[in-house]
Amino acid sequence: MKKVFVTGAAGFIGSTLVDRLLADGVAVVGWDNLSTGQERFLEPAGKSGQFSLVRGDNLDLPALKKAMEGCDFVFHLAANADVRFGTDHTRRDLEQNTIATYNVLEAMRSGGIKGIAFSSTGSVYGEAKVIPTPEDAPFPVQTSLYGASKVAGEGLIAAYAEGFGFEAYIFRFVSILGERYTHGHIFDFYRQLTEHPGWLQILGDGLQRKSYLYVQDCVDAILQVTRAGTARDAPHRIQIYNLGTTEFVQVNDSVRHICGALGLKPELRYTGGNKGWIGDNPFILLDTGRIQATGWSAKLTIEQGIVRTLRWLEANQWVYESRK
C-alpha cells in the first residue's frame, strides 16, 4: 500500500486509522461528508503532506470515482452505525451502508483498484445460537436493518472479489470504545449523568451481555491483516475476521465502571425487557480465534476501554454540542 483511500475518514475509527497509516508512511486520501464525522479529528493528519481530505458523499458515484484516482487500496469505514433508530429511518441503512458500498466497489472497479477492507459488524449474526459466535456460524434471522444492510454489503464485496478479482478483508466488529468516541452507551450515560447526576435511565433490564474492543486494538487488527495481504491466496480472495475481546460485561457492569470512575451513586431506572431497542441483541460475544491465530490480541480489557472513553469524553465535551 502506497496511497490509500479511507471512507468515513473524519469518524471515530476512520480518523484513528488515518493517523496510524500516516505514521506508517502511507499516503492517505480521506473521504467524508462530515454528516457525523468531525473535521477536528483530522487536525493531526492535516499537518502531514501525505494527507488530503475530500468532502464528498458515497451516494455521489462520479465524485467518488474522481477522488479515488491514483489510490491502490480502500478502507471502507463510512456507514450509518446507529442501530437503535433503524426502524425510524428505514432508507438510511440501505442508502448509507448498502448502496454506498456498491458505489465504493464500482469506483474501485472503474479505477482499477483491487484491495478493500470493510468495517462490518457482529450484528450480522442476529441473535446468535452459538456463543462465542464464529465467522462460519449458521446464517441467522436478521434482527436489525443495520445488520441486514451490512450483510448485503458483505455479499456485494464477496461477489466483486469473485467477479473482478478483488482482494477483500471483512471485519465484523463488536462495539468499539476509545478516544474520539461519539455515540453509544458511554456517550449517552455520561451525558445523562452530567445533566442529572442523581439518576440514570438504562434501556432494557441492564442484564444485556456485551463485548467491546478498544479502538487502537481494532486498528492494530485491521492493519496486521491487510499488511499481510493473505486474501490474495485465500479461497475466493476474501477473508472474514471477527474483532472483539474474549470477555463480555453486562450493561450493569458498564454502569458500575462509569459511575465508579465519576464518583457517583445514581438511582438506576430501567425501562425493562431484555432488549434496549428493536435490533438490540441480548448477548454478543464473538469467537476471535481466527484473528488471534495471526498473532493479534487485545491489549486493553473492556473496563480499561470504558474508563479511557469516559476520560476522553470528560476532556472533550464539545462533541456533545456537535451532535445536536
N, C-alpha and C positions, 0 to 999 in steps of 0.2 A: 504494500500500500504506500503510494507516494502522495496522492491527493484524493481525499475522501469527501463525500457529501453526507451531511448529517441533517435529517429532517427532525423538527422539534428541537433545534439546537439551543433555543433560549429556555427550554424547560428544565425541570429538576434533574432528571437523569441525563438529558441531552447536553446541557451545559457542562456537567461534570465530565462526561465523555469527551467533549471538545477539549477541555483543559488537559486531560490525560493524553489525548492524541497529539496535541501541540507539544507537550513535554517530551513526547517520543520522537519529535522531529517530523511529524506527518503534517502536510498542508491540509487545511480544512475549509470547505465551503459550508457555512451554516445556513439553514433554510428554516424560516419560521414566519407564521403570520401574526405572531405576537398577540393572539387572542387570549391565551393563558400564560404563555412564556413571558419571561421578564428580561428585558434588554440589559438590566443591571447585572444579571448573572453572567453576561458575556463581556463585562468590562475587563477582566484579566485577559481573555482571549483577544480583545480588541487591541491590546498592546503588542501583539505578535504580528509581524509582517507576513506570517504564514496563514493568517485567518481573514476571511471575508464573510460578511453576513448579507444574505439576500432576503429581503422581506417578500414573502410570497405564500400562496395557498396551494395545498396539494390538489385542489379541485381545478386548478388552472394548469392544464397539461402543457400548452405551448411554453408558458413561463418556466415550468418545471424542467422541460427538455433543455431550454436555453441555459438555465442556471447550473445544470448538471454537466455541461460540456467540459471535457478535459479531466473529469474525475475518473478514478479507476475502481472505486468501491463505494457502496452506500450503506449507511447505518440508518435504518428507518425506524425512528422512535416517535414521530408525531402521531398523536391519536387523541380522541376523546376518551379519557380514562375514568370518567365519573360514572361508575356502575349504578350508583344509587338513584340517579334521575333518568335512567334509560327509558322507562315507560312514560315519562313526561314529555320526552322529545324523541319520538320513535325514529325519525330520519337521521338524527345526529350520528349515531354509531355507524349506520350504513354509509353515510357520506364521508365522515372523517376517518373511519377505520377501514372499511372495505373498498369503497370507490377510490379513496385516497391511495390505498395500497396498489390497486390496479394501475393508477396513474403513475406511481413511482416505478412500477415494473415496466410500463410502456416507455417511460422516459429513459430508463436504463437500456431497453432493447433498441431504442432509436439511437442512443449514444454509444452502443457497443460495450456497455459496462456489464460485467458478468457476475460480480460478487455483491451479496446483500446479507446484512444481519438485521433481523426483525425482532422487535420487542412484542412478544405475545404475552400470555397471561395464564396463570394457574386456573383462572375462571373457565378455561375451555373444558375442564374436567367436570364441570357442573357439581352436583352433589355426589362426589366420587364414592364408589362402593369399596374401593381398595385404598387403604391408608397405611403407610405413606403411599402416595399415588405415583406410579412410574410413568415414563413417557409413552409406553405402549399399553396403558390402561384401556379397558373396553370403552368404546366411544359412548359418551353419556347423553342423556337428555339435557339440552341446554336450559339454563335457568336464568340467564340474563341476555339482553340484547347486546351488551358489550361483549360477553363471551362468544355469542354467536357470530358477531362481526369479526372477531379475531380468528375464529375457526375458518371463516370464509377467506380472510387474508392469508392464513397459513396454506389453505388449499390453492389459492392463486399462485403463491410463491412456489409451491411444490410443482404445479403444472408448468410454470415458466422454467423451472430448473430442468424438467423433463423435456419440454418442447424446444427450449432455446439454449440449453447447456449452461444455465446459470449455476453458480456455486452459492448455496443458501444455508444460513445458520438461523435457526429459530430458537429464541429464548423465552421460556414460559416462566415468568416471574411470579413470586409471591408479592405482597405489598412491600414497597421499598421505603426505607427510612433514611434520614440524614440531613445534612446541610442542603439548603435550597428547597426543602420540602414545602409544598404549598397547598396540599389538600389531603384529607384523610383524617383518621380518628384523633391523632395527636393535635393536629391543626384545630379541629373542632373542639376538643376537650379544653385546650389551652385558651381558646377564645372565650368559651363559656366561663372558665374559672377566673379569667380576667374581668369579665363583666359581672359575675355573681359568684364570688369565692365560697359562698356558704352552701351551694348546692350544684349538682351536676346531673344533667339528663343523659341517660345511656340508652341507646336504641337496642331493643331486644331485652334479654334477661341477664346479659353480662357473662353468660357461660359459653358464648361462642368461642371456639378454639381457632387461633390464627397463627400463621407463621409469617415472619417478617425478615427482611435482609437489609443490611446497611449498604448505602449507595456505592461506596468505594469498593466493597466486596463484590457487588453486582458488576461494576465496570471492570474489575480485575478478571472476572469470569469471561465476560464478553471479549475482552482483548486477548486473553490467553487462547481462547478457541479460534478467533478469527485470524490471529497471527500465525497459528499453526497451519491453517489452510487445508485441514483434513477433509473438508466436504468434497474437494475435487476428486478424491478416491473413494468416497462413500457411495453406497447404493443410491441411485437416482440423484447423486450430487447434492444431497440435503442432509443436514444433521439437526436434531432437536434436543435441547437441553432444558431440564428443569433447573431453576435457580432459586435457592432458598437455604435455610439453615436446617439442621437436623432436629430442631426443637420447635415447640409451639408454646403459646401462652393463651390463657383466657383473656377476654376483654377486661374482666375484673382485675387481672394481673397488671394489665397496662394502666388501668386507673390507679392501682396501688403505686406503681412505679412513678407515675406522673405526679400524683398528689404528694407522695413522699419527697420527691425532688423539690416541690414547691412549698413544702411545709404546711400543707392544707389537709383538713379533715372534713370535706363537704358531705352534706346529706346526698345519698345516691338515689336518684329517681329513675326507675326502669320503665320503659314503655311496654315491655312484656313480649313473650313469644321467643322462639329460638332463633329468629332472624331479625336483623335490624331494618331490612328493607327487602323489596322484591329483588331476587337475584343474589342476596347475601347467603353465602354458604356457611352453615354452622360449624364445619370443621375443614380446615385447609392445612394439609401437611404434605409436601411433595417429596418424593424419593429423589435424592440428589446424588445417588451413587454414580451415575454416568458422568456428571461434571467433576465429581471428586476423583474419578479414575484418571482425569487429566493432570492431577496434582494440585488442583484448586481446593481450597477450603475457606470457609468464612472466618474472618479474624475477630469480628465482634459478635457478642451474644445479642439476643433480642433486647434484653434490658439495657445494655450499653447503647444500642442503637436508639432506643426510645429516649434515653436521657440526653444523648447528643442532639437528637432532633429537637427536643424541648428547649435545650440551652440555645440552640440556633434561633428558634422562634422568639425566645425572650430577647435576644440581641438584635432581632430584625423584624420588629413589629410592623414595619412599613408594608410587609407582604399582605397584611390584613386589609389595609387601605386599598392596595392594588387589586384585591379580589372583589371589591364591592361593585 
